[in-house]
Amino acid sequence: MVQKLLMIALFVALTVSIGVACRHKAKNVGDFVLGGRNVGPWLTAFAYGTSYFSSVVFIGYAGQFGWNFGIAATWIGIGNALIGSLLAWVLLGRRTRLMTMHYESATMPDFFGKRFRSPALRTVSSAVIFVFLVPYSASVYKGLSELFAMSFGIDFAFCVIGIALLTTAYVVLGGYTATAVNDLVQGFIMIGGIVLVVLSVLGGKGGFSAAVTALSKIPSPAAPGLEGALVSFFGPSPVELAGVVLLTSLGTWGLPQMIHKFYTIKNDRAIRAGTVISTVFALIIAGGSYFMGAFGRLYYEPANGAVDFDSVVPAMLEHSLPDLLIGVVLILVLSASMSTLSSLVITSSSTFTLDFLGGVIGKGPGPRKQVALIKGLCACFVLLSALIALNPNSLITTLMSLSWGALAGSFLGPFLYGLFWKGTTPAAVWASIITGIGITGGNLVLHFASPTMAGAIAIVASLFVVPAVSLITPKLPAEPVEEAFACYDQAVTVTHRVVLGEAEKETTTLY
């Protein structure tokens, strides 16, 4: 207990110290929200990765889908790395940085408002973001607090309150720069921690071969006729597995807290380096988490036949790790969760201040008051999230699936096509928002699919709704659209020698 408490105390002291050290870099909105658009590859890549993976993945998703799919759950981590990180950086990184800089946009709603010439879109999308980021933040608190309650025997509510206070402290102190520096430190902790955990979980059952052999003997209710379903290539439920991959991988393309990282990156060189770093990071963290979760059935015994998925991973750790390694895992999960929470808090509060209030009351608060108001809303957002997390009946994966499905289902199509296709129309953006919220919200009432599958359906639907509606609705004026897309190219005059002996000629070339 002393060792664990000492490790937690050191982590808290380091986190708050970074916030204090970075406070002078968060004096205006641009610095507080975007880090001055001058963030290097390592900070941006780790900020992206640590915002991506939190206690939701390590505790909730690894526990539930490792239990359901067995070793095939590792495909979720591979999809997160290749689709959610590599492809996202390649397709969205540079274009997001250039077009948001062209519009001088600090948030996704502001980009929508300027790109589609619709102040109403800016206001409504900011409200959607604030509302649906709250359950995601609550799922992070819940996952982290489950582990702390197991490790220290502390009441769950006190865990939630303590984590909320710590998050508020260093975000309010240092803004985006503090979160990015903390993300770098926390990212390295996560890498080391996940490697130790996977080795310990396998070692607790006699090594890799022995653990896989034991898992192969356990029947899966999802595939009663398939012997060894939990160690098969695509697991007992390939369709459900594909839905989770889509939700957790493609979904990142439409999440404002993820896209926000591309706003801040420094230059093309940083984007190229960040692509590699974030992909490797995702492969280690997500792949390791889901692979570890596959062996949950070897450690967790359901009470009266009912599986509490949020307790699977804590039970694994309690039975397979010595106290010192449990302390390492606590720091690992705390690191992952703090970085995700800080990203959610900054995204939601800045969006509400700059876009919602600005759209509802005109000019909004003056520049001097904006930073103070954003900081105040940070605290409010944390409070709302903590209150939802205190509900014992809320399942981690349900909260996250609702949030990701509604947000990515609303914004993925409009943002992606808005960056690449001049023919995207405002009506298509409205249609995507209605579709995304309609599918995920309707599923809460009609229960036509699992929350994860409903989220995946909403995301895929967004990719089809936007072009379909754009083809039959009025287009934007050509001139502002052409001007926006011109930001990707720059006319440069170069001098080159054509033929030896002739005069040099000047030629204008587009790059």
Secondary structure, 3 states (H helix, E strand, C coil): CHHHHHHHHHHHHHHHHHHHHCHHHCCCHHHHHHHHHCECHHHHHHHHHHHHCCHHHHHHHHHHHHHHHHHHHHHHHHHHHHHHHHHHHHHHHHHHHHHHHHHCCCCHHHHHHHHCCCHHHHHHHHHHHHHHHHHHHHHHHHHHHHHHHHHHCCCHHHHHHHHHHHHHHHHHHHHHHHHHHHHHHHHHHHHHHHHHHHHHHHHCCCCHHHHHHHHHCCCCCCCCCCCCHHHCCCCCCHHHHHHHHHHHHHHHHHCHHHHHHHHHECCHHHHHHHHHHHHHHHHHHHHHHHHHHCCHHHCCCCECCECCHHHHHHHHHHHHCCHHHHHHHHHHHHHHHHHHHHHHHHHHHHHHHHHHHHHHCCCCCCHHHHHHHHHHHHHHHHHHHHHHHCCCCCCHHHHHHHHHHHHHHHHHHHHHHHHHCCCCCHHHHHHHHHHHHHHHHHHHHHCCCCHHHHHHHHHHHHHHHHHHHHCCCCCCCHHHHHHHHHHHCCEEEEEECCCCCCCCEEEEEEC
